[in-house]
Amino acid sequence: MSAPARRGRRPGSPDTRAAILVEARALFSAQGYAGTSVRAVAAAASVDAALVHHYFGTKDELFLAALEMPVDPRQLVAPVVEGGPEGAAERFLAIFLAAWDDPELRPALLAVARGVMDPAGSKLLTEGFLPVVIQPIGVALGLDRPEHRMTLVASQVAGIILLRYVLAVEPLASMPQDQLVATYAPTLQRYLTGRLP
């Protein structure tokens, strides 16, 4: 007796995870984080939503996987949050620069940066990375107006990425990490805990 024909969407396979990521990238880029659902990604990839959850867990995890980050930024910034608001900017910059200056991580980080800075991928930053990774830092630190404060922080960090790593503008490109931290930390700390207009 032959086995019954399989019905419904295709089951998981080694290529299924990759297909889900392709569709997730396209949807997150076109519709942003808020406008993309796990069900929509599953439908675009012709799989069941349960399979997306099986591979990636939550929508946040799917988003970060779609960005192809070489490290989980939430794990990197955990020590920033654990240390509390005072001195958070210095800790944040030290961790951020250590990751970006790591020659093994930098190529993948540059690819992500170029992707989110491209107009076609701008929603990955504005409607994805900011609310999923950056703004929760302000919430976890207990800051007032965390979305506002963390967007200000992100503006400085994006500038550092663009000038130091993407365009390699001097003197930023070759400035030692400790000098960069000393230069930028007071401004970022004011964004975090200082009085805002």
ZADO-1210 file (C-alpha; in nm, 4 decimals, padded with zeros to 6 digits):
<atoms>
<atom x="00.0000" y="00.0000" z="00.0000" code="MET" pos="1"/>
<atom x="00.1469" y="00.3354" z="-00.0997" code="SER" pos="2"/>
<atom x="00.1854" y="00.6158" z="00.1493" code="ALA" pos="3"/>
<atom x="-00.0849" y="00.8838" z="00.1314" code="PRO" pos="4"/>
<atom x="00.0070" y="01.1967" z="-00.0624" code="ALA" pos="5"/>
<atom x="00.1333" y="01.4767" z="00.1589" code="ARG" pos="6"/>
<atom x="-00.1090" y="01.7663" z="00.1872" code="ARG" pos="7"/>
<atom x="-00.0599" y="02.1283" z="00.2871" code="GLY" pos="8"/>
<atom x="00.2562" y="02.3330" z="00.2830" code="ARG" pos="9"/>
<atom x="00.5998" y="02.1879" z="00.2368" code="ARG" pos="10"/>
<atom x="00.7712" y="02.0422" z="00.5447" code="PRO" pos="11"/>
<atom x="01.1014" y="02.1590" z="00.6842" code="GLY" pos="12"/>
<atom x="01.4224" y="02.0840" z="00.4989" code="SER" pos="13"/>
<atom x="01.7743" y="02.2257" z="00.4928" code="PRO" pos="14"/>
<atom x="01.6603" y="02.4747" z="00.2277" code="ASP" pos="15"/>
<atom x="01.3427" y="02.5746" z="00.4113" code="THR" pos="16"/>
<atom x="01.5240" y="02.7868" z="00.6701" code="ARG" pos="17"/>
<atom x="01.7089" y="02.9728" z="00.3945" code="ALA" pos="18"/>
<atom x="01.3852" y="03.0257" z="00.1997" code="ALA" pos="19"/>
<atom x="01.2175" y="03.1682" z="00.5098" code="ILE" pos="20"/>
<atom x="01.5083" y="03.4111" z="00.5597" code="LEU" pos="21"/>
<atom x="01.4937" y="03.5277" z="00.1970" code="VAL" pos="22"/>
<atom x="01.1237" y="03.6090" z="00.2304" code="GLU" pos="23"/>
<atom x="01.1692" y="03.7625" z="00.5763" code="ALA" pos="24"/>
<atom x="01.4428" y="03.9969" z="00.4467" code="ARG" pos="25"/>
<atom x="01.2245" y="04.1057" z="00.1563" code="ALA" pos="26"/>
<atom x="00.9197" y="04.1690" z="00.3763" code="LEU" pos="27"/>
<atom x="01.1078" y="04.3448" z="00.6570" code="PHE" pos="28"/>
<atom x="01.2788" y="04.5676" z="00.3978" code="SER" pos="29"/>
<atom x="00.9550" y="04.6523" z="00.2180" code="ALA" pos="30"/>
<atom x="00.7119" y="04.6752" z="00.5090" code="GLN" pos="31"/>
<atom x="00.9270" y="04.7325" z="00.8157" code="GLY" pos="32"/>
<atom x="00.9218" y="04.5360" z="01.1385" code="TYR" pos="33"/>
<atom x="00.5730" y="04.6385" z="01.2499" code="ALA" pos="34"/>
<atom x="00.4215" y="04.5756" z="00.9071" code="GLY" pos="35"/>
<atom x="00.5618" y="04.2221" z="00.8785" code="THR" pos="36"/>
<atom x="00.4021" y="03.9266" z="01.0517" code="SER" pos="37"/>
<atom x="00.5328" y="03.5748" z="01.1001" code="VAL" pos="38"/>
<atom x="00.2267" y="03.4517" z="00.9119" code="ARG" pos="39"/>
<atom x="00.3084" y="03.6751" z="00.6151" code="ALA" pos="40"/>
<atom x="00.6665" y="03.5460" z="00.6069" code="VAL" pos="41"/>
<atom x="00.5395" y="03.1878" z="00.6286" code="ALA" pos="42"/>
<atom x="00.2916" y="03.2444" z="00.3459" code="ALA" pos="43"/>
<atom x="00.5589" y="03.4030" z="00.1245" code="ALA" pos="44"/>
<atom x="00.7900" y="03.1063" z="00.1907" code="ALA" pos="45"/>
<atom x="00.5045" y="02.8529" z="00.1406" code="SER" pos="46"/>
<atom x="00.5480" y="02.7022" z="00.4858" code="VAL" pos="47"/>
<atom x="00.3353" y="02.6855" z="00.7969" code="ASP" pos="48"/>
<atom x="00.3827" y="02.9622" z="01.0553" code="ALA" pos="49"/>
<atom x="00.4653" y="02.6935" z="01.3123" code="ALA" pos="50"/>
<atom x="00.7709" y="02.6031" z="01.1064" code="LEU" pos="51"/>
<atom x="00.8925" y="02.9637" z="01.1172" code="VAL" pos="52"/>
<atom x="00.8564" y="02.9553" z="01.4961" code="HIS" pos="53"/>
<atom x="01.0357" y="02.6205" z="01.5022" code="HIS" pos="54"/>
<atom x="01.3398" y="02.7615" z="01.3236" code="TYR" pos="55"/>
<atom x="01.3482" y="03.1103" z="01.4730" code="PHE" pos="56"/>
<atom x="01.1334" y="03.1235" z="01.7850" code="GLY" pos="57"/>
<atom x="01.0001" y="03.4783" z="01.8013" code="THR" pos="58"/>
<atom x="00.9530" y="03.7533" z="01.5458" code="LYS" pos="59"/>
<atom x="01.2462" y="03.9387" z="01.7063" code="ASP" pos="60"/>
<atom x="01.4721" y="03.6370" z="01.6499" code="GLU" pos="61"/>
<atom x="01.3524" y="03.6088" z="01.2900" code="LEU" pos="62"/>
<atom x="01.4263" y="03.9774" z="01.2333" code="PHE" pos="63"/>
<atom x="01.7806" y="03.9512" z="01.3712" code="LEU" pos="64"/>
<atom x="01.8438" y="03.6359" z="01.1682" code="ALA" pos="65"/>
<atom x="01.7212" y="03.8170" z="00.8570" code="ALA" pos="66"/>
<atom x="01.9745" y="04.0932" z="00.9231" code="LEU" pos="67"/>
<atom x="02.2476" y="03.8267" z="00.9258" code="GLU" pos="68"/>
<atom x="02.4207" y="03.9807" z="01.2267" code="MET" pos="69"/>
<atom x="02.7425" y="03.7958" z="01.3147" code="PRO" pos="70"/>
<atom x="02.6621" y="03.8413" z="01.6851" code="VAL" pos="71"/>
<atom x="02.3408" y="03.8950" z="01.8785" code="ASP" pos="72"/>
<atom x="02.3502" y="04.2671" z="01.9655" code="PRO" pos="73"/>
<atom x="02.1189" y="04.2114" z="02.2620" code="ARG" pos="74"/>
<atom x="02.3760" y="03.9842" z="02.4244" code="GLN" pos="75"/>
<atom x="02.6534" y="04.2333" z="02.3526" code="LEU" pos="76"/>
<atom x="02.4747" y="04.5186" z="02.5270" code="VAL" pos="77"/>
<atom x="02.3621" y="04.3156" z="02.8294" code="ALA" pos="78"/>
<atom x="02.6555" y="04.4482" z="03.0414" code="PRO" pos="79"/>
<atom x="02.5505" y="04.8040" z="02.9535" code="VAL" pos="80"/>
<atom x="02.2093" y="04.7445" z="03.1080" code="VAL" pos="81"/>
<atom x="02.3435" y="04.5492" z="03.4066" code="GLU" pos="82"/>
<atom x="02.5643" y="04.8416" z="03.5089" code="GLY" pos="83"/>
<atom x="02.2720" y="05.0854" z="03.5319" code="GLY" pos="84"/>
<atom x="02.2305" y="05.4288" z="03.3759" code="PRO" pos="85"/>
<atom x="02.5409" y="05.5981" z="03.5164" code="GLU" pos="86"/>
<atom x="02.8398" y="05.5276" z="03.2934" code="GLY" pos="87"/>
<atom x="02.6178" y="05.3426" z="03.0435" code="ALA" pos="88"/>
<atom x="02.7457" y="05.5480" z="02.7496" code="ALA" pos="89"/>
<atom x="03.1080" y="05.4586" z="02.8190" code="GLU" pos="90"/>
<atom x="03.0252" y="05.0880" z="02.8532" code="ARG" pos="91"/>
<atom x="02.8098" y="05.0979" z="02.5405" code="PHE" pos="92"/>
<atom x="03.0788" y="05.2628" z="02.3287" code="LEU" pos="93"/>
<atom x="03.3515" y="05.0283" z="02.4528" code="ALA" pos="94"/>
<atom x="03.1440" y="04.7212" z="02.3612" code="ILE" pos="95"/>
<atom x="03.0306" y="04.8710" z="02.0314" code="PHE" pos="96"/>
<atom x="03.3833" y="04.9660" z="01.9212" code="LEU" pos="97"/>
<atom x="03.5296" y="04.6317" z="02.0309" code="ALA" pos="98"/>
<atom x="03.2795" y="04.4498" z="01.8084" code="ALA" pos="99"/>
<atom x="03.3294" y="04.6798" z="01.5093" code="TRP" pos="100"/>
<atom x="03.7090" y="04.6785" z="01.5397" code="ASP" pos="101"/>
<atom x="03.7183" y="04.2963" z="01.5493" code="ASP" pos="102"/>
<atom x="03.8543" y="04.1969" z="01.2045" code="PRO" pos="103"/>
<atom x="03.6474" y="03.8769" z="01.2055" code="GLU" pos="104"/>
<atom x="03.3185" y="04.0585" z="01.2731" code="LEU" pos="105"/>
<atom x="03.3688" y="04.3756" z="01.0716" code="ARG" pos="106"/>
<atom x="03.2947" y="04.2410" z="00.7187" code="PRO" pos="107"/>
<atom x="02.9560" y="04.1048" z="00.8255" code="ALA" pos="108"/>
<atom x="02.8771" y="04.4180" z="01.0279" code="LEU" pos="109"/>
<atom x="02.9637" y="04.6352" z="00.7271" code="LEU" pos="110"/>
<atom x="02.7286" y="04.4308" z="00.5104" code="ALA" pos="111"/>
<atom x="02.4474" y="04.4847" z="00.7630" code="VAL" pos="112"/>
<atom x="02.5256" y="04.8575" z="00.7891" code="ALA" pos="113"/>
<atom x="02.5211" y="04.9019" z="00.4124" code="ARG" pos="114"/>
<atom x="02.1927" y="04.7127" z="00.3945" code="GLY" pos="115"/>
<atom x="02.0119" y="04.9251" z="00.6517" code="VAL" pos="116"/>
<atom x="02.1576" y="05.2513" z="00.5176" code="MET" pos="117"/>
<atom x="02.0380" y="05.1760" z="00.1659" code="ASP" pos="118"/>
<atom x="01.7082" y="05.3589" z="00.1005" code="PRO" pos="119"/>
<atom x="01.5474" y="05.0281" z="00.0029" code="ALA" pos="120"/>
<atom x="01.6391" y="04.8811" z="00.3411" code="GLY" pos="121"/>
<atom x="01.5784" y="05.1871" z="00.5571" code="SER" pos="122"/>
<atom x="01.2794" y="05.0276" z="00.7285" code="LYS" pos="123"/>
<atom x="01.5133" y="04.7599" z="00.8643" code="LEU" pos="124"/>
<atom x="01.6700" y="05.0359" z="01.0738" code="LEU" pos="125"/>
<atom x="01.3784" y="05.2663" z="01.1494" code="THR" pos="126"/>
<atom x="01.1098" y="05.0040" z="01.2056" code="GLU" pos="127"/>
<atom x="01.3266" y="04.7098" z="01.3042" code="GLY" pos="128"/>
<atom x="01.6682" y="04.7601" z="01.4586" code="PHE" pos="129"/>
<atom x="01.5708" y="05.0707" z="01.6563" code="LEU" pos="130"/>
<atom x="01.2599" y="04.9237" z="01.8262" code="PRO" pos="131"/>
<atom x="01.3958" y="04.5671" z="01.8595" code="VAL" pos="132"/>
<atom x="01.7536" y="04.6346" z="01.9752" code="VAL" pos="133"/>
<atom x="01.8269" y="05.0006" z="02.0531" code="ILE" pos="134"/>
<atom x="01.5162" y="05.1368" z="02.2234" code="GLN" pos="135"/>
<atom x="01.4802" y="04.8408" z="02.4646" code="PRO" pos="136"/>
<atom x="01.8179" y="04.9404" z="02.6122" code="ILE" pos="137"/>
<atom x="01.6652" y="05.2696" z="02.7279" code="GLY" pos="138"/>
<atom x="01.3624" y="05.0882" z="02.8692" code="VAL" pos="139"/>
<atom x="01.5834" y="04.8386" z="03.0548" code="ALA" pos="140"/>
<atom x="01.7937" y="05.1238" z="03.1947" code="LEU" pos="141"/>
<atom x="01.4757" y="05.2854" z="03.3279" code="GLY" pos="142"/>
<atom x="01.5233" y="05.6073" z="03.1318" code="LEU" pos="143"/>
<atom x="01.2453" y="05.8575" z="03.0864" code="ASP" pos="144"/>
<atom x="01.1457" y="05.9034" z="02.7192" code="ARG" pos="145"/>
<atom x="01.3542" y="05.5966" z="02.6179" code="PRO" pos="146"/>
<atom x="01.2488" y="05.6025" z="02.2511" code="GLU" pos="147"/>
<atom x="01.3531" y="05.9661" z="02.2185" code="HIS" pos="148"/>
<atom x="01.6806" y="05.9251" z="02.4085" code="ARG" pos="149"/>
<atom x="01.7871" y="05.6057" z="02.2340" code="MET" pos="150"/>
<atom x="01.7145" y="05.7512" z="01.8900" code="THR" pos="151"/>
<atom x="01.9540" y="06.0356" z="01.9750" code="LEU" pos="152"/>
<atom x="02.2147" y="05.7778" z="02.0786" code="VAL" pos="153"/>
<atom x="02.1549" y="05.5860" z="01.7540" code="ALA" pos="154"/>
<atom x="02.2133" y="05.9031" z="01.5509" code="SER" pos="155"/>
<atom x="02.5633" y="05.9366" z="01.6951" code="GLN" pos="156"/>
<atom x="02.6388" y="05.5665" z="01.6587" code="VAL" pos="157"/>
<atom x="02.5213" y="05.5674" z="01.2953" code="ALA" pos="158"/>
<atom x="02.7529" y="05.8616" z="01.2322" code="GLY" pos="159"/>
<atom x="03.0476" y="05.6743" z="01.3815" code="ILE" pos="160"/>
<atom x="02.9694" y="05.3667" z="01.1705" code="ILE" pos="161"/>
<atom x="02.9392" y="05.5706" z="00.8521" code="LEU" pos="162"/>
<atom x="03.2486" y="05.7875" z="00.8986" code="LEU" pos="163"/>
<atom x="03.4838" y="05.5444" z="01.0761" code="ARG" pos="164"/>
<atom x="03.3961" y="05.2116" z="00.9150" code="TYR" pos="165"/>
<atom x="03.2080" y="05.2660" z="00.5883" code="VAL" pos="166"/>
<atom x="03.3816" y="05.5784" z="00.4523" code="LEU" pos="167"/>
<atom x="03.7043" y="05.5529" z="00.6603" code="ALA" pos="168"/>
<atom x="03.7225" y="05.9301" z="00.7166" code="VAL" pos="169"/>
<atom x="04.0243" y="06.0496" z="00.9137" code="GLU" pos="170"/>
<atom x="04.0928" y="06.1116" z="01.1947" code="PRO" pos="171"/>
<atom x="03.7984" y="05.8897" z="01.3013" code="LEU" pos="172"/>
<atom x="03.9130" y="05.5898" z="01.0961" code="ALA" pos="173"/>
<atom x="04.2407" y="05.5498" z="01.2840" code="SER" pos="174"/>
<atom x="04.1506" y="05.7040" z="01.6203" code="MET" pos="175"/>
<atom x="04.2221" y="05.4674" z="01.9123" code="PRO" pos="176"/>
<atom x="03.9185" y="05.3202" z="02.0855" code="GLN" pos="177"/>
<atom x="03.9868" y="05.4871" z="02.4190" code="ASP" pos="178"/>
<atom x="04.0089" y="05.8279" z="02.2513" code="GLN" pos="179"/>
<atom x="03.6796" y="05.7709" z="02.0700" code="LEU" pos="180"/>
<atom x="03.5135" y="05.6647" z="02.3944" code="VAL" pos="181"/>
<atom x="03.6482" y="05.9717" z="02.5758" code="ALA" pos="182"/>
<atom x="03.5286" y="06.1957" z="02.2913" code="THR" pos="183"/>
<atom x="03.1779" y="06.0581" z="02.2419" code="TYR" pos="184"/>
<atom x="03.0789" y="05.9177" z="02.5826" code="ALA" pos="185"/>
<atom x="02.9937" y="06.2538" z="02.7450" code="PRO" pos="186"/>
<atom x="02.7566" y="06.3399" z="02.4590" code="THR" pos="187"/>
<atom x="02.5913" y="05.9978" z="02.4629" code="LEU" pos="188"/>
<atom x="02.5624" y="06.0056" z="02.8423" code="GLN" pos="189"/>
<atom x="02.3836" y="06.3405" z="02.8186" code="ARG" pos="190"/>
<atom x="02.1432" y="06.1840" z="02.5698" code="TYR" pos="191"/>
<atom x="02.0846" y="05.8992" z="02.8145" code="LEU" pos="192"/>
<atom x="02.0519" y="06.0751" z="03.1485" code="THR" pos="193"/>
<atom x="02.0917" y="06.4491" z="03.0964" code="GLY" pos="194"/>
<atom x="01.8286" y="06.7158" z="03.0689" code="ARG" pos="195"/>
<atom x="01.6812" y="06.7279" z="02.7189" code="LEU" pos="196"/>
<atom x="01.5165" y="07.0303" z="02.5576" code="PRO" pos="197"/>
</atoms>
